[in-house]
Every structure is written in C-alpha cells, then in structure tokens.
Amino acid sequence: SDESKYALEWCVGTVLVDSSVLYILNVLEDDDYSSMNLNGIQPTNSGKSLATDHPSGTTRERTRVNNVNEITKLVVDLLKLTKLQIHVVIESCHHPIPRHFIVGVIKHMSPNLVVVGSKGSSAIKGVLMGSLSNHLVRKSPVPVMVVRNRLKKIAKKSKFSNNVTSLKGLADARID
C-alpha cells in the first residue's frame, strides 16, 4: 500500500544506520484457511462452490514473488539515495489472520523497533474496523512507530484573534 511504502521510506531515511538489519514482512490474508473455511462454511455462489473462487498455489506463489520483487526494487531505489550499508531481509507469505502472525513474528524476533504505515482513519473507524497499526501498538512487546503519510488539517482561525499577535508589538497592547 502507499502507506507501507511511505513507512519504508521514512524508516530508511530516519531510523536506519550503517550495519543495520532491515526486516520487511509482507503478509497476505489467506482465505483458504480463514476461520470461516476451517469451521466448514465454504464461500458459495448460488449454493455451489466454484473452483475459481480461490487462486491456485502457483498464483499465490506468483503474487508473493511479485510482491518481493516490487519491495526489493523500492528498497534498492531508496538505498541508492543514501550511503547506508545495511542488510535487508524481505519475506512475503500468506496467513489466515495476518495481524496475529505479525505479532508472533515480532515476539519471536524481538526487533528494536517495528515501523508500520497508517491510513490515518479516524480513531472510531480504526477500533470498529480493527486497524493493523492499532493492534500492533496494543499487542507488540517492542516499540511500534506508526507512520502517517499526510498531516492533519490545521483548524481554521477563529474570528476572535489574540490582541497581542495582531498588533505590531507589545508596546501597542492594551488591557481591557
């Protein structure tokens, strides 16, 4: 996603130093092993399951390889802009519940910092929809940096202004 790309760019430009190790994890939701399928509820079309509903193993593998190639190109382009000498590990996999898998990987590897992108949805929408960044902040045993691509809009000025800021100096200020 664009948010993940921005988080990667921020990480390379801000966090990494020479001899760092950068682990990039791309987890795709695996519908074949989702909780609905494991509980015997198959996705159907008019009561009949279609063989074309689920991509084959080779299609899924091709998706993962394409993701790794795209991420590799992005990382190489970003690193060319710096003089950093770092080690990069990129992994792409399928999992039925990506957020749980990511927390498991974090617990196993114990990195110094986890950097994740954020779409910047509202807090209520994030709680209701279950944002990944919110889940990682709550469940991760290591610090999590949530990177937002866009800045919040600045509130409009009130029609009531501060007398001191609108004057040329404090000498012109008047106490009412």
C-alpha positions as CSV (number, residue, x, y, z in Angstrom):
1,S,0.0,0.0,0.0
2,D,1.0,3.6,-0.3
3,E,1.1,3.9,3.5
4,S,3.5,1.0,3.7
5,K,5.8,2.5,1.1
6,Y,5.8,5.7,2.9
7,A,6.6,3.9,6.2
8,L,9.5,2.2,4.4
9,E,10.8,5.5,3.0
10,W,10.6,7.1,6.5
11,C,12.4,4.1,8.1
12,V,15.3,4.2,5.6
13,G,15.6,8.0,5.9
14,T,15.2,8.3,9.6
15,V,15.8,5.1,11.6
16,L,18.5,3.1,9.8
17,V,22.2,3.4,10.4
18,D,25.2,1.6,8.9
19,S,25.2,-2.1,9.6
20,S,21.5,-2.2,10.5
21,V,19.4,-5.2,9.5
22,L,16.0,-4.3,8.0
23,Y,13.4,-7.0,8.0
24,I,10.4,-6.4,5.7
25,L,7.4,-8.6,6.2
26,N,4.5,-8.7,3.7
27,V,1.6,-10.8,4.9
28,L,-1.3,-11.5,2.6
29,E,-4.6,-12.8,4.0
30,D,-5.1,-16.4,3.2
31,D,-8.8,-17.0,2.5
32,D,-8.3,-20.8,2.1
33,Y,-7.6,-21.2,5.8
34,S,-9.8,-18.4,7.2
35,S,-11.8,-19.2,10.3
36,M,-15.0,-19.5,8.2
37,N,-13.4,-22.2,6.0
38,L,-12.0,-24.1,8.9
39,N,-15.4,-24.1,10.5
40,G,-16.9,-25.7,7.4
41,I,-18.5,-22.6,5.9
42,Q,-17.4,-22.5,2.3
43,P,-17.8,-19.5,0.1
44,T,-20.5,-20.3,-2.4
45,N,-22.2,-18.9,-5.4
46,S,-25.9,-19.9,-5.6
47,G,-25.2,-22.7,-3.3
48,K,-22.3,-24.2,-5.4
49,S,-18.7,-23.7,-4.6
50,L,-16.6,-22.5,-7.5
51,A,-13.2,-23.8,-8.2
52,T,-12.2,-20.4,-9.5
53,D,-13.1,-18.6,-6.2
54,H,-9.6,-19.4,-4.7
55,P,-6.4,-18.8,-6.6
56,S,-4.2,-21.8,-7.1
57,G,-0.9,-22.4,-5.3
58,T,1.1,-21.2,-8.3
59,T,-1.0,-18.0,-8.5
60,R,-0.5,-17.3,-4.8
61,E,3.3,-18.0,-5.1
62,R,3.4,-15.7,-8.1
63,T,1.7,-13.0,-6.1
64,R,4.3,-13.4,-3.3
65,V,7.2,-13.3,-5.7
66,N,5.9,-10.2,-7.4
67,N,5.5,-8.5,-4.0
68,V,9.1,-9.4,-3.1
69,N,10.4,-8.1,-6.4
70,E,8.4,-4.8,-6.1
71,I,9.6,-4.3,-2.5
72,T,13.2,-5.1,-3.5
73,K,13.1,-2.5,-6.2
74,L,11.7,0.1,-3.9
75,V,14.3,-0.7,-1.2
76,V,17.2,-0.6,-3.7
77,D,15.9,2.8,-5.1
78,L,15.7,4.2,-1.6
79,L,19.1,2.9,-0.5
80,K,20.7,4.4,-3.6
81,L,19.8,7.8,-2.3
82,T,21.8,7.1,0.9
83,K,25.3,5.8,1.7
84,L,24.0,3.2,4.1
85,Q,25.4,-0.3,4.1
86,I,22.7,-2.4,5.5
87,H,21.4,-6.0,5.3
88,V,17.8,-6.4,4.1
89,V,15.6,-9.4,4.5
90,I,12.3,-9.5,2.7
91,E,9.6,-12.1,3.3
92,S,6.1,-12.4,1.8
93,C,3.7,-15.1,3.0
94,H,0.0,-15.9,3.3
95,H,-1.7,-16.3,6.6
96,P,-5.4,-16.6,7.6
97,I,-5.0,-13.9,10.3
98,P,-2.1,-11.6,9.3
99,R,-2.2,-9.4,12.4
100,H,-1.8,-12.4,14.7
101,F,1.0,-13.8,12.6
102,I,2.8,-10.4,12.6
103,V,2.7,-10.2,16.4
104,G,4.0,-13.8,16.6
105,V,6.9,-12.8,14.3
106,I,7.7,-9.8,16.4
107,K,7.7,-11.8,19.6
108,H,10.0,-14.4,18.0
109,M,12.5,-11.9,16.5
110,S,12.4,-9.2,19.2
111,P,13.4,-6.3,16.8
112,N,14.5,-2.9,18.2
113,L,11.6,-1.1,16.6
114,V,8.5,-2.0,14.4
115,V,7.6,0.6,11.8
116,V,4.1,0.3,10.3
117,G,2.2,2.6,8.0
118,S,-1.2,4.0,8.9
119,K,-4.0,5.1,6.6
120,G,-4.9,7.8,9.1
121,S,-8.5,6.7,9.6
122,S,-10.4,8.1,12.5
123,A,-9.9,6.5,15.9
124,I,-13.5,5.2,15.9
125,K,-13.2,3.7,12.5
126,G,-9.9,2.1,13.5
127,V,-11.5,0.5,16.5
128,L,-14.5,-0.7,14.7
129,M,-12.7,-1.9,11.6
130,G,-9.7,-3.2,13.5
131,S,-6.7,-1.3,12.2
132,L,-3.4,-3.2,12.0
133,S,-1.4,-0.4,13.5
134,N,-3.8,-0.1,16.5
135,H,-3.5,-3.9,17.0
136,L,0.3,-3.8,16.9
137,V,0.5,-0.9,19.3
138,R,-1.6,-2.8,21.8
139,K,-0.1,-6.3,21.4
140,S,3.6,-5.8,20.4
141,P,6.2,-6.5,23.1
142,V,8.6,-4.0,21.4
143,P,8.1,-0.3,20.5
144,V,5.9,0.4,17.4
145,M,6.2,3.5,15.3
146,V,3.1,4.3,13.3
147,V,4.0,6.5,10.3
148,R,1.3,8.6,8.7
149,N,1.6,9.9,5.2
150,R,-0.4,13.0,5.4
151,L,-0.6,15.7,8.0
152,K,-3.7,16.6,9.9
153,K,-5.5,19.7,8.6
154,I,-4.9,22.8,10.6
155,A,-8.1,24.2,12.1
156,K,-9.4,27.4,10.7
157,K,-8.6,30.6,12.6
158,S,-11.2,31.8,15.0
159,K,-12.8,35.2,14.2
160,F,-11.6,36.2,17.7
161,S,-7.9,36.9,17.5
162,N,-5.4,37.5,20.2
163,N,-4.8,41.2,20.5
164,V,-1.0,40.8,21.0
165,T,-0.4,38.7,17.9
166,S,-2.4,41.1,15.7
167,L,-0.5,44.1,16.9
168,K,2.9,45.2,15.7
169,G,4.4,44.8,19.2
170,L,3.8,44.5,22.8
171,A,4.0,48.3,23.2
172,D,0.8,48.7,21.3
173,A,-1.0,46.2,23.5
174,R,-3.9,47.4,25.6
175,I,-5.5,45.8,28.7
176,D,-9.3,45.9,28.6
